[in-house]
Amino acid sequence: MCITYLFDPLCGWCYGASPALERLSRRADVTLQLAPTGLFAGQNARPMDANFAAYAWQNDQRIQRLTGQVFSPAYQRQVLAATTARFDSTPATLGVVAVGLSEPERELAALQALQQARYVDGLDNALLSVVAEVLSSAGFAAAAHRVLAPDAELLDAYDARLTAARREMARFGAQGVPTLVVEDAKGSRLLPSSVLFGDPAALDAQLHAG
């Protein structure tokens, strides 16, 4: 079966879903496709002001309690408290797309590296320079170089990926991310995002339900 993963790299719930995505990526019966939606990119970006930072931290603590994923003090101090920064997923999304152009089978690893950098190491991956540094350290040298000076191919691929993902969201009436779209012999269907945060057996049951 093919599973399309609708996500945004600055979405805390998407980071919380990372263990479930890792399990899916290891299944021999699953082809996993990453679909960045641009939920917090471009015109959907916003300033990282104190009110938004407080809201984000409260939500992040809920995700940590539910999933066990770490939202570190370094993230709170160096990312959320940087109130002159932007909450903009364009750079991190460009990083994932850049990896996809050269090593599509390693997109999930790139996404996980960028999430780790933000939520654990406290690096602001809303900056192109940070995204390039993280990708380089994770073994994606070509993508790192490309992100620092996005060329037409990368920008076109970025636009195409976001357009396709948003089309999928509209097709199924998805309201947010993370979201899974499953395609198999029974057709295409949307899975509830809750299956990404509970018992792995529940996700397996949903995947095989018709």
N, C-alpha and C positions, 0 to 999 in steps of 0.2 A: 504494500500500500504506500501511497505518497502522502506525506503530512507537510502541509505548509504552516510555518510558524510565523504568525503576525506579531511583531514586536517593535519596541523602540529601545535603543541601548541606554537611555537615561530613565527608563521605567523601572522603579524599584520592584514592582511585582514580577517583571520579566527576569530580573536578577534572582528573585526568590524562586522562580520556576526553573532555574539553571540545572539543579540536580535531575529533575524530570526530563529535561531536554537531553541531558547527557545520557540517561538511560535509553531514551528513544533512539539516539544516534548510534547506539551499539547494537540495536536489533537488526538481525539479518533480513527481516521481513518488512523493514521500513526504509523508505527514502525520505530524508528530511530536507526540506527546502526552507531557507530563511527568507522572510519577506519583511524588510524594514518599512514601516508605515510613515515615518516622518512625523509622528504624533507631537513631538516637541522640537521640530526642526523649522528653520526658516521663519515664516510669519507666525508659526506656533510657538516660537521661543519667547522667553520672558526674562526680566531681571531676577536675579537671585536676591530678593530683598528679605528683610528679617521675618516678615510675616509668612512668606512662602517657605523660607528655610525651616521655621518652626513647624509648619504644617507637614513638610516633607519628613522631618525627623520623627514626628509622631507616627506617621504612616510607616516609616521604615522600621520603627520599633515593633509595630504590629507584625510586619512581614518577618522580622527576625524571630519573634516568638512562635510564629506559625511554621516557619520553614527551617530554622536553624542557620540560615545564611547570615553572615557577619556584616553589620554596619558599624564600622569602627569609630572610636573617638577621633582618629586622624581624619576620617571623612567628615565628621561633624565639625571639627575645627577648621580644616583646610579647604573644604569644598562648600559646605553649607554656610559657614560663617564668612565666606568671602563675598560680602554683600555688594561689591562692585562688579561681580562676575555676571555671566549670562547663563541661563538654563536653556541650552541650545544643543540638540542632539545631532546637528548637521555634521560637525567634525567626526564624531564617533561613527556615525552612519557611513560617511565617506570612507572611513577606515575599513569597515566591514566590506563595503562594495569594492574597494581597491583590492583587498585580499581575494574576493570572489573573481576578479578578472584574471588573476594568475594562479590561484590555488583554491578553487571553489570548494573542494572537499575539506578545507580547513577554516571555513568561515565561522563555524561554531567556536573553534578554539580561539579565533581572533576576538569574537564577541566576549567570550569568557575572560580573556586577558584584559580587555577594556573595562569590563565590569569589576574585575578584581582590582584594577588600578584605582578606580573611583571609590568603591565602597569599602575596600579593605586598606589600600595603601594611601588613600586620601589625595589622589592626584586628580586634577580637574580636567577630565576628558572632554570638556566642552571647548577645549583649545586645540587647534590643529597641531601645534608643537608638541603638546603632551600626547596626543594620539600617535603621532609619528614616533615619539620616543618609546611608547609602550609597544607598538608594533615591532619596532626594531629590536627591542629587548626580547620579544617573544619569538623572534626568528622570521619576521616578515619584512625583510630589508627592502625589497622592491616596492611593496605596498607603502611602507613608511616614507620612502623617497617620493613616491607619487602623491601622497596626501599633502605634502608640504607645498606642492605646486600642481594642483589638480588640472589635468589636461582635458581636452574635449571628450575623449573616450570615457574617462572616469565620470565627468559631469553628466554625459548622456546616459551612462549606465545607472548613475544615481537617480536621475529623473525617471528612467524607465522602471527601476525597481520600486520606487515609491508609488508611481502611477499604478503599477500592477497590484501592489499590496492594497492600495486604497480601493481599487476596483473589486478585489476579493472581499474587503470589508463591506462595501456597499451591496455586493451580490448576496451576502448572507445576513445583512443587517447587524453586523458586529458593532458593538458600542465602544469597545476599547481593546487594550492589549494587556497581557498576552492572550492570544487566541490561536486555537488549532483548527485548521481545515483538513479533514480527512477525505481522501479519494481512494476508493477501492472498487471491487467488482459490484458493490451495492450502490455505488454512486458517490456523490459529494455531500458532506455534512459538516456542520460546525459542532465542535465539542465545547461543553461548558468549561470555562477557565479554571473552575474549582478542582478539576481532576488533576491539575498540575501541582497541587499543593497538599494532596492527601495520600492515602494508601496507594502504592504503585499498582496493586491488584485492581483498584477501582478504575485506573487509567486503562489497564489492559482490557477490562470488561467493556469500557466505552468504545475502545478501538474495534472490538469484535462484535459490537451491537449493530443491528441493522435498522 
